[in-house]
């Protein structure tokens, strides 16, 4: 068998190709995991949606001072979320 010697540059080039292949494989695996999760989620029936229509927070609940109340406004002594769906009377 012939004695084949490679320069350090050849070995470095091969190592770079190997690292690139590993990186691409990791990206592909991430995509496979995402699509597998999506497939699992979409293969299940959608659960029945029954929203709780209680959206009014009591004064003193801490929501008036900030935190999660960025989308809330003062209304008749209570804080009502502006993001919550409203029940319309018939």
C-alpha positions as CSV (number, residue, x, y, z in Angstrom):
1,X,0.0,0.0,0.0
2,X,1.3,3.4,-0.9
3,X,2.2,5.8,1.9
4,X,-0.1,8.8,1.4
5,X,0.7,11.9,3.4
6,X,-1.6,14.9,3.7
7,X,-0.6,18.4,4.5
8,X,-2.0,20.2,7.5
9,X,-4.1,22.3,5.1
10,X,-5.7,19.2,3.6
11,X,-6.6,17.9,7.1
12,X,-8.0,21.3,8.2
13,X,-10.1,21.5,5.0
14,X,-11.5,18.0,5.7
15,X,-12.2,19.0,9.3
16,X,-14.1,22.1,8.1
17,X,-16.2,20.1,5.7
18,X,-17.0,17.6,8.5
19,X,-18.0,20.4,10.9
20,X,-20.2,22.0,8.2
21,X,-21.9,18.6,7.6
22,X,-22.5,18.2,11.4
23,X,-24.0,21.7,11.6
24,X,-26.3,21.0,8.6
25,X,-27.4,17.7,10.2
26,X,-28.2,19.5,13.5
27,X,-30.3,22.1,11.6
28,X,-32.1,19.3,9.8
29,X,-32.8,17.5,13.0
30,X,-34.3,20.7,14.5
31,X,-36.6,21.0,11.5
32,X,-37.6,17.4,11.8
33,X,-38.4,17.9,15.5
34,X,-40.5,21.0,14.8
35,X,-42.5,19.3,12.0
36,X,-43.0,16.2,14.1
37,X,-44.3,18.3,17.0
38,X,-46.6,20.2,14.5
39,X,-47.9,16.9,13.1
40,X,-48.5,15.6,16.6
41,X,-50.5,18.7,17.5
42,X,-52.5,18.8,14.4
43,X,-53.4,15.1,14.5
44,X,-55.3,15.6,17.8
45,X,-58.9,16.9,17.7
46,X,-59.3,20.5,18.7
47,X,-60.5,20.7,22.3
48,X,-63.9,22.3,22.8
49,X,-63.5,26.0,23.6
50,X,-65.5,27.3,26.5
51,X,-64.2,30.7,27.5
52,X,-64.7,32.0,31.0
53,X,-66.6,35.3,30.6
54,X,-65.2,36.7,33.9
55,X,-62.7,39.4,32.8
56,X,-63.3,42.1,35.5
57,X,-60.5,42.3,38.1
58,X,-61.4,43.5,41.6
59,X,-59.8,46.8,42.8
60,X,-56.8,46.2,45.0
61,X,-55.8,43.0,43.1
62,X,-52.5,44.6,42.2
63,X,-53.3,45.0,38.5
64,X,-53.7,48.8,38.8
65,X,-50.0,49.3,39.7
66,X,-48.4,47.9,36.6
67,X,-47.1,44.5,35.7
68,X,-49.5,42.7,33.4
69,X,-51.9,45.7,33.4
70,X,-50.3,47.3,30.3
71,X,-53.4,46.4,28.3
72,X,-55.9,47.4,31.0
73,X,-57.8,50.6,31.6
74,X,-59.8,52.0,34.5
75,X,-63.5,51.4,34.2
76,X,-66.1,52.2,36.9
77,X,-63.9,51.3,39.8
78,X,-62.7,48.1,38.2
79,X,-59.9,47.2,35.8
80,X,-61.1,45.7,32.5
81,X,-58.7,44.1,30.1
82,X,-58.8,45.7,26.7
83,X,-57.5,42.4,25.2
84,X,-60.3,40.2,26.5
85,X,-63.3,39.4,24.3
86,X,-66.5,41.1,25.4
87,X,-69.9,39.5,25.8
88,X,-72.5,41.3,23.6
89,X,-76.0,41.4,24.9
90,X,-78.8,40.4,22.5
